[in-house]
Amino acid sequence: MDKEKLIIKAFLNELNGDDGAVIKNWCLSKDLFFENVHFKREWLSLEQIASKAMLVNISDAIVMNAVPRYALLGLALPKNLNENQIKDLQRGFLKTAKKFGIKIIGGDTISNEKIDISITLLSKIRKKAIYRKGLKIGHLLAFTGELGQSLKGLELLQKGESLEAKHRFIKPKLRKDFFYKIANKVVCAMDISDGLSKDLSRLLELNQLGISWFKTLDFYELYSGEEYEILFAFEKKDKEFIEKMAQKYKLKLNIFGQAVKGKYEFRGKEHHF
C-alpha cells in the first residue's frame, strides 16, 4: 500500500498535487525536516540542520517557477538546547533566508524530545507557474546535475564516517538561475526529493504516459533521495537552447528519455512509510 498516496487522495482538489499550491500569483508550499527521519544530530551541525530545512523548501518553489518571499517556521525543540545552540539554529535559518531574499514573518515553537522543523513558504510566481502536469508524447525528459551523491553520503554517515560541509547530503545545490532562465521552455517539472525513479513514476502516472530510455542509469542515479536536482521536460525544438543555457551556467544536463505511450512502474523502496 502506498500510504502517502492514500493520505493525499482524501484531500485532492484543484489546488494540490504539485510541489506547491498556486493561488492567484502566489505559490504556497510546506516541507518537514525531522530528527531521526531526515537527519541525526551527530551528522549535521545545528546551523546545517536549519539551513537544509530551508533549502529543501526553497527547492519546491523554484520548480514551480516561483521566487520565495516569506517563510513561516514551526519549531519543536528539546528543552535542553542552550542559548548558543538556539543561536546556531537561528543563524542557519537567517543566512539561508537572506541568500534567497526571504523574510521570516512568523510561526510557532513548542517543546519536544527532538528537533522537528516545519516550514511554510510563500513564493511569488514568475510570469506563469510550472506544474507536474503537461507532459505529452514526444517531450524530452531531463534532470540537472549528477545524481547519487546524497545516498552515498548517507551510507557513509550510517557507517560512522563524516562528510565535508559542502557535500550534497548536507547542503543541496539548487539550480535557481538556470531553471528560471529556461522556465518558459519547460512543460512540466518537479524536484528530485525521493529519488529519480520514484519522482519520475509520479510525473508519468499523473500524465498517463511511459518512457523510452536514452541511457541506462545506475542504482544510485535512480534511487538516491534528497538530491534536490530538477526533473523536467521540454519540446525537442527547445533542446539546443536548453543545452546552451546549461553550458552557460556550467551545469551538467542529462537528457535521459522521451515520453511515450505506456506506463512506468516504480520498483524501489518507499521513503515516506
matplotlib code that plots the C-alpha trace (Angstrom):
import matplotlib.pyplot as plt

x = [0.0, 1.2, 0.2, 1.4, -0.9, -3.8, -3.4, -3.1, -6.1, -8.5, -7.7, -7.5, -8.7, -7.8, -5.1, -2.9, -0.9, 2.2, 5.3, 3.2, -0.3, -0.9, -3.4, -3.6, 0.1, 1.4, 2.8, 2.3, 4.4, 5.4, 8.1, 9.0, 12.5, 12.6, 15.3, 15.8, 13.7, 15.7, 18.8, 20.6, 22.1, 25.6, 25.5, 24.9, 25.6, 22.6, 23.3, 23.4, 20.2, 18.4, 19.9, 19.0, 15.4, 15.2, 16.8, 14.5, 11.6, 13.1, 13.6, 9.8, 9.3, 12.0, 10.5, 7.1, 8.8, 8.3, 10.5, 10.4, 9.5, 8.2, 8.5, 6.7, 8.6, 7.3, 9.9, 9.7, 12.9, 14.3, 14.2, 18.0, 19.1, 21.1, 21.2, 24.2, 22.6, 19.4, 21.5, 23.2, 19.8, 18.7, 21.9, 21.2, 17.6, 18.6, 21.7, 19.8, 16.8, 18.9, 20.7, 17.4, 15.7, 13.2, 11.7, 10.8, 7.4, 6.2, 5.4, 5.2, 7.5, 6.9, 9.0, 9.8, 12.2, 13.9, 14.3, 11.4, 11.1, 8.1, 8.5, 5.8, 6.9, 5.0, 6.6, 5.7, 5.0, 7.3, 5.0, 3.4, 3.6, 5.1, 3.2, 3.9, 1.1, 1.8, 3.9, 2.9, 4.2, 7.5, 8.6, 12.2, 12.8, 15.9, 17.4, 20.1, 23.5, 24.7, 22.5, 23.7, 25.9, 23.2, 22.6, 26.4, 26.8, 24.0, 25.7, 29.0, 27.2, 25.5, 28.9, 30.1, 32.1, 31.8, 31.1, 32.6, 30.4, 29.7, 28.6, 25.2, 23.6, 24.4, 24.0, 21.8, 22.7, 19.7, 19.6, 17.7, 19.4, 19.4, 15.8, 14.4, 16.3, 14.7, 11.3, 9.4, 10.6, 9.7, 6.4, 6.5, 8.8, 9.4, 12.4, 14.1, 13.5, 12.6, 14.9, 14.6, 12.8, 10.1, 9.6, 9.6, 6.9, 4.8, 5.3, 4.5, 1.5, -0.1, 0.3, -0.7, 2.5, 5.5, 9.2, 11.6, 15.1, 18.0, 20.6, 20.9, 21.1, 22.7, 21.2, 22.4, 21.2, 17.7, 17.2, 19.2, 16.8, 17.2, 19.2, 17.1, 18.1, 15.4, 13.4, 11.8, 10.5, 10.6, 9.8, 12.5, 12.7, 14.0, 16.8, 19.5, 18.5, 18.4, 21.7, 23.3, 21.8, 23.3, 26.7, 26.3, 25.6, 28.3, 25.6, 25.5, 22.3, 21.1, 18.5, 17.7, 14.4, 11.3, 7.7, 5.8, 2.5, 2.6, 3.2, 6.3, 6.4, 8.4, 10.2, 12.2, 11.7, 9.1, 10.7, 7.7, 6.2]
y = [0.0, 3.5, 5.2, 8.6, 8.4, 7.2, 10.2, 12.7, 11.2, 12.2, 15.9, 16.1, 19.2, 21.6, 23.3, 20.4, 17.6, 19.6, 20.9, 23.8, 25.2, 28.1, 30.7, 33.7, 34.8, 33.1, 29.6, 28.1, 25.1, 23.2, 20.7, 18.9, 18.2, 15.9, 14.4, 10.7, 10.8, 13.1, 13.5, 12.6, 15.2, 13.7, 14.1, 17.8, 20.9, 22.9, 25.6, 23.0, 21.5, 24.8, 25.7, 22.4, 22.6, 25.9, 24.7, 21.7, 24.0, 26.6, 23.8, 23.3, 26.9, 27.0, 24.1, 25.8, 28.8, 30.9, 33.2, 32.6, 35.8, 34.9, 31.9, 30.7, 28.5, 25.7, 24.6, 21.7, 21.9, 20.0, 21.8, 21.1, 23.3, 26.1, 29.7, 29.2, 26.2, 28.1, 30.9, 28.3, 27.2, 30.8, 31.5, 28.7, 29.9, 33.6, 33.1, 30.9, 33.2, 36.2, 34.4, 33.8, 37.1, 35.5, 37.3, 35.1, 36.5, 34.2, 30.7, 28.7, 27.0, 24.1, 21.9, 18.4, 15.5, 16.1, 18.7, 18.8, 21.6, 22.6, 25.4, 27.1, 29.2, 32.0, 32.5, 34.9, 33.2, 34.4, 35.0, 31.6, 28.6, 25.3, 22.2, 18.4, 18.0, 19.0, 16.1, 14.9, 12.1, 13.2, 15.5, 15.0, 14.2, 15.6, 16.1, 18.6, 17.7, 14.4, 12.0, 9.6, 11.6, 12.0, 8.3, 7.6, 10.3, 8.8, 5.4, 6.9, 8.6, 5.3, 3.7, 6.4, 8.4, 12.2, 14.4, 17.6, 20.7, 21.1, 17.6, 17.2, 15.4, 18.4, 21.3, 20.6, 22.6, 24.4, 25.3, 28.6, 30.7, 28.0, 27.0, 30.5, 31.1, 28.1, 28.2, 29.5, 26.4, 23.9, 22.0, 20.3, 19.9, 18.7, 18.4, 15.1, 14.5, 10.8, 9.6, 9.9, 6.6, 7.4, 11.0, 10.0, 7.5, 10.3, 12.5, 9.8, 8.4, 11.9, 12.4, 8.8, 8.2, 5.9, 6.5, 5.4, 5.5, 7.0, 5.7, 3.2, 4.8, 3.0, 2.2, 5.4, 7.6, 6.0, 5.7, 8.4, 10.6, 14.2, 15.2, 18.3, 18.4, 19.2, 16.7, 18.4, 18.0, 20.1, 20.0, 18.8, 22.2, 23.8, 21.2, 23.4, 26.4, 24.4, 22.8, 26.3, 27.5, 24.5, 25.4, 29.0, 28.1, 25.3, 22.7, 19.1, 18.4, 14.8, 14.2, 10.6, 9.7, 10.6, 10.5, 7.7, 5.8, 3.3, 3.1, 3.2, 1.1, 2.1, -0.9, 0.7, 1.3, 3.8, 6.6, 8.0, 5.0]
z = [0.0, -0.9, 2.3, 1.2, -1.8, 0.4, 2.7, -0.2, -2.0, 0.8, 0.2, -3.6, -5.2, -8.0, -5.8, -4.6, -6.2, -7.1, -5.2, -4.2, -4.4, -6.7, -5.6, -7.9, -8.4, -5.3, -4.6, -1.1, -0.1, 3.0, 3.9, 7.1, 8.3, 11.4, 13.5, 13.2, 10.0, 7.7, 9.9, 13.1, 15.4, 15.1, 11.3, 10.9, 13.0, 14.2, 11.7, 8.9, 10.0, 9.8, 6.5, 4.9, 6.2, 4.4, 1.2, 0.7, 0.9, -1.5, -4.0, -4.2, -5.0, -7.7, -9.7, -9.7, -11.3, -8.2, -6.2, -2.4, -0.5, 3.0, 5.4, 8.5, 10.9, 13.0, 15.5, 18.0, 20.1, 23.1, 26.4, 26.9, 23.9, 25.4, 24.2, 21.9, 20.3, 19.6, 18.1, 15.8, 14.5, 14.1, 12.1, 9.7, 9.1, 8.7, 6.5, 4.0, 4.1, 3.3, 0.5, -1.3, -0.3, 2.1, 5.1, 8.1, 9.2, 12.0, 13.0, 16.3, 18.7, 21.2, 23.4, 22.2, 22.7, 19.4, 16.7, 14.3, 11.8, 9.6, 7.1, 5.0, 2.1, 0.3, -3.2, -6.0, -9.4, -12.2, -15.3, -15.1, -12.8, -13.9, -12.8, -12.9, -15.4, -19.1, -20.4, -23.8, -26.2, -27.7, -25.0, -23.8, -20.1, -18.4, -15.0, -13.8, -12.2, -11.1, -9.0, -6.4, -4.0, -1.4, -1.0, -1.0, 1.7, 3.8, 3.6, 4.8, 7.7, 8.7, 8.9, 11.3, 8.9, 8.3, 5.3, 4.1, 4.8, 1.1, 0.5, -1.3, 1.7, 3.9, 1.5, -1.6, -4.7, -6.0, -9.7, -9.4, -12.1, -14.7, -14.2, -14.2, -17.4, -19.2, -17.5, -20.5, -22.4, -19.7, -20.0, -16.5, -13.6, -10.1, -7.8, -7.1, -3.4, -3.2, -5.9, -9.7, -10.2, -7.6, -8.7, -12.4, -11.6, -10.1, -13.1, -15.7, -13.7, -13.5, -17.2, -18.0, -20.1, -20.2, -21.1, -23.8, -22.2, -24.0, -21.5, -18.7, -15.2, -12.3, -8.9, -7.3, -10.1, -9.9, -6.2, -4.4, -2.4, -1.2, -4.3, -5.0, -8.6, -11.1, -13.2, -16.1, -19.7, -22.8, -26.6, -29.0, -30.7, -27.5, -26.9, -28.3, -26.3, -23.0, -23.8, -24.3, -21.0, -19.2, -20.7, -19.7, -16.1, -16.1, -15.3, -16.4, -18.3, -18.6, -21.3, -20.4, -22.1, -24.1, -23.2, -25.0, -24.6, -21.8, -18.0, -15.8, -12.7, -9.6, -8.1, -5.3, -1.6, -0.4, 1.6, 3.3, 5.1]

ax = plt.figure().add_subplot(projection="3d")
ax.plot(x, y, z, "-o")
ax.set_aspect("equal")
plt.show()
